Amino acid sequence: MKKNIKVTLIGELILFIAIFIFNVILGSGGMSAALWFIDLPSLLLILMVLIPGLIVMGKWKDFIKSFSVGTKKYRLLELKNIIGAVDAAQKLTVYGALLAIIISGVLLLGSLDDPSSIGPKLAVCFLSGFYAVIFEFFLLPLRINAEQEMNEEMDLGDE
């Protein structure tokens, strides 16, 4: 049975949003606490490492193809390149998050004389890691889908 990766990703998005809302509502902050999870500079820094990194490595087109594996037919070499592109995206996401965490940490340590700013700046450090986990949450199915498609292609080649 073929699974459409887009349906899988939409399902994961719905699952993630449901879990997030459930935890925020049950948490002490209520729905206004959802705003605590938004830090545009951290998100942009991760994307500024991820997207240009894929472009510079020549993996951007293969990464885009990963969203259509299962709906379009790809040769074995193309599937291998797609898996490599998703793997690169996973690593670049981690590196971008680490860079954002380090920058946030340095800014935090630079303002230790103001105790009231420690909490919000520490939260920003954690948000970078949180964003990396979210990205990985969506990148992992892309990789698994491409690997399964490659295995099926190899099985068909053996017959």
PLY file of the C-alpha trace (Angstrom):
ply
format ascii 1.0
element vertex 159
property float x
property float y
property float z
element edge 158
property int vertex1
property int vertex2
end_header
0.00 0.00 0.00
1.48 3.32 -1.11
1.34 6.18 1.34
1.30 9.73 0.09
4.02 11.63 1.96
2.00 14.84 1.83
-0.86 13.16 3.69
1.65 11.85 6.23
3.13 15.32 6.75
-0.30 16.90 7.11
-1.23 14.20 9.62
1.95 14.90 11.57
1.22 18.62 11.51
-2.26 18.04 12.90
-0.86 15.69 15.54
1.83 18.20 16.53
-0.67 21.09 16.76
-3.08 18.98 18.82
-0.35 17.91 21.26
0.96 21.46 21.48
-2.45 23.00 22.15
-3.32 20.26 24.65
-0.13 20.92 26.61
-0.47 24.70 26.46
-4.09 24.63 27.64
-3.28 22.25 30.49
-0.19 24.25 31.38
-0.27 27.15 33.76
-0.09 29.80 31.05
-3.33 29.17 29.18
-3.61 30.02 25.50
-1.56 33.19 25.93
1.40 30.91 26.67
1.42 29.90 22.99
3.10 33.24 22.28
6.00 32.17 24.49
6.95 29.64 21.81
7.46 32.20 19.08
10.95 33.54 18.51
11.37 34.72 14.94
15.15 35.41 15.11
15.90 31.83 16.23
13.66 30.39 13.56
15.17 32.61 10.88
18.71 31.70 11.94
17.95 27.99 11.56
16.38 28.61 8.14
19.35 30.83 7.15
21.65 27.88 7.80
19.34 25.23 6.31
18.24 26.71 2.99
21.50 28.31 1.79
23.38 25.24 3.04
21.29 22.96 0.86
21.67 25.33 -2.10
25.46 25.59 -1.71
25.77 21.79 -1.45
23.65 21.39 -4.57
21.01 19.43 -2.64
18.10 21.88 -2.81
16.39 20.32 -5.86
16.76 16.82 -4.41
15.34 18.06 -1.10
12.30 19.50 -2.88
11.85 16.17 -4.68
11.59 14.43 -1.30
8.07 15.85 -0.94
6.91 13.95 -4.04
8.51 10.55 -3.38
5.75 7.99 -3.62
3.63 10.10 -5.93
6.27 10.34 -8.66
8.52 7.58 -9.90
12.26 8.09 -9.27
15.23 6.01 -10.33
17.46 4.39 -7.74
20.19 7.03 -8.06
17.66 9.84 -7.69
16.28 8.22 -4.54
19.79 7.93 -3.14
20.36 11.63 -3.85
17.03 12.51 -2.21
17.97 10.56 0.91
21.32 12.38 0.96
19.55 15.74 0.64
17.18 15.00 3.52
20.12 13.77 5.60
21.94 17.04 4.87
18.80 18.99 5.84
18.63 17.10 9.14
22.26 17.90 9.94
21.99 21.53 8.86
18.94 21.95 11.07
20.90 20.73 14.08
23.86 22.97 13.22
21.58 25.98 12.76
19.92 25.30 16.11
23.28 24.92 17.84
24.42 28.20 16.34
21.23 29.91 17.57
21.64 28.36 21.03
25.24 29.54 21.27
24.37 33.07 20.15
21.45 33.19 22.60
23.67 31.84 25.36
26.32 34.48 24.75
23.66 37.20 24.85
22.33 35.70 28.08
25.75 35.61 29.70
26.42 39.16 28.55
23.47 40.45 30.55
23.77 38.62 33.85
23.77 41.97 35.66
20.02 42.21 34.93
18.43 39.22 36.72
14.97 39.93 35.28
16.22 39.24 31.73
17.73 35.83 32.48
14.46 33.89 32.23
13.32 35.25 28.85
16.79 34.91 27.34
17.14 31.36 28.63
13.76 30.57 27.08
15.08 31.80 23.72
18.01 29.37 24.05
15.57 26.49 24.53
13.34 27.61 21.66
16.13 27.07 19.13
16.37 23.44 20.20
12.58 23.20 20.16
12.48 24.41 16.56
15.14 21.87 15.57
13.01 19.09 17.08
9.97 20.31 15.13
11.95 20.37 11.88
13.27 16.87 12.57
9.70 15.77 13.29
8.90 16.55 9.65
12.23 15.61 8.04
12.32 12.07 9.45
9.22 10.86 7.54
10.66 12.31 4.32
13.80 10.26 4.81
11.96 7.09 5.82
9.60 7.42 2.85
12.52 7.81 0.41
14.37 4.86 1.98
11.28 2.65 1.69
10.82 3.70 -1.92
14.48 2.92 -2.62
14.13 -0.52 -1.01
11.06 -1.26 -3.14
12.91 -0.10 -6.24
15.81 -2.39 -5.38
13.41 -5.30 -4.83
11.83 -4.73 -8.23
15.29 -4.63 -9.80
16.16 -8.02 -8.32
13.12 -9.73 -9.85
0 1
1 2
2 3
3 4
4 5
5 6
6 7
7 8
8 9
9 10
10 11
11 12
12 13
13 14
14 15
15 16
16 17
17 18
18 19
19 20
20 21
21 22
22 23
23 24
24 25
25 26
26 27
27 28
28 29
29 30
30 31
31 32
32 33
33 34
34 35
35 36
36 37
37 38
38 39
39 40
40 41
41 42
42 43
43 44
44 45
45 46
46 47
47 48
48 49
49 50
50 51
51 52
52 53
53 54
54 55
55 56
56 57
57 58
58 59
59 60
60 61
61 62
62 63
63 64
64 65
65 66
66 67
67 68
68 69
69 70
70 71
71 72
72 73
73 74
74 75
75 76
76 77
77 78
78 79
79 80
80 81
81 82
82 83
83 84
84 85
85 86
86 87
87 88
88 89
89 90
90 91
91 92
92 93
93 94
94 95
95 96
96 97
97 98
98 99
99 100
100 101
101 102
102 103
103 104
104 105
105 106
106 107
107 108
108 109
109 110
110 111
111 112
112 113
113 114
114 115
115 116
116 117
117 118
118 119
119 120
120 121
121 122
122 123
123 124
124 125
125 126
126 127
127 128
128 129
129 130
130 131
131 132
132 133
133 134
134 135
135 136
136 137
137 138
138 139
139 140
140 141
141 142
142 143
143 144
144 145
145 146
146 147
147 148
148 149
149 150
150 151
151 152
152 153
153 154
154 155
155 156
156 157
157 158
